[in-house]
Amino acid sequence: MDALEEDDEEKYKRQFSKYIDDDVSSQTLEDVYRKAHDAIRADPSPSLTVKKPSYNETKKYKMAKLSKEERKARVQEKLKKIQEERMAE
């Protein structure tokens, strides 16, 4: 972290932007990790977090499963619609 800061300031800012926002420098980074490890040792049980649904899991894109009878009826409706279109031509 120190070497990158001395060599290339722009690359350092891009790579460690979250650390800079949280006022964490290379000297205080070890303290951050030590506090995290102490907190884990104090209570090692995993905390429950709310998982955000991914793009594929959202209700907007997830169709409810149809039963076999519903699928057959849907196919019949589509066939009927196609036949009506052909008759109109």
N, C-alpha and C positions, 0 to 999 in steps of 0.2 A: 504494500500500500504506500509506504514511504518512498520507495524507489520510483514507482509510477508517478507519484506526485512531483518528484524532482525532475523526472525525465520529460513527461508529457502531461501538462496541466489539463488540456481539453479531454484527453482520454481518461484521465483520473476522474474528472467531473462526471463524465458519462457513465463510467463503470461503478462509481461509488456515490451516485446521486442520492440514493435513499439514506446512506450513512451521513452524508452532508446535511440532508434535511433534518435528520434526527440528532444533529450535533455530536456525532460519534467520529472520533479521530483514531488514528492507529494506536495512540497511547491509551485511549479509553476503551478500545475494542475488547481487550482481555477482560476488563471489569464487566462488560456487558455479558460476555459468555460465562463468566464466573457466577454472576447473579442468576442467569438462566439455569445453570447446572444446580445451584443451591435450591432454586424453586422446584426443580424436578425432583431432587432428593427429598425435599420436605413433603411433597405430595406427588408420588409417581403415577397415580391413576390418571389416565387420559381424560382431558376435559372434553365435554360434548360440544361440538361446534355444529352450526347449521350449514349443511352443504348446499351450495347454490346449484340449482339444476343446470345441466349443460344444455347446449343448443338442441340436442336431439331428445332431451327428456322433457322439454316444455310441453304443456298441454296443447299449445297451438299446432304443433307438428305431429303430435302423437294421436293416432286414430284409435278409437275403441275397437276391440276385436269383435268380429261378427260371428254369429253362430252359423252352422252349415246351412240351415234353412234361410237365414238372412242373406247369405252369399248367393244361394241359388236364386232367390227372389230378385236380388240386385242384377244378376246376369240376365234373367228373363226380362226385366225392365229395359235393360240396355238393348237386348235383341229386338224387343218390340219397338223401341224407338228407332232403331236402324231400319227395320222393315217399313215403318211408317214414312221415313225419309225417302226410301227407295220407291215407295208407292206414289209419293208426291211428285217425283221426277218424271 
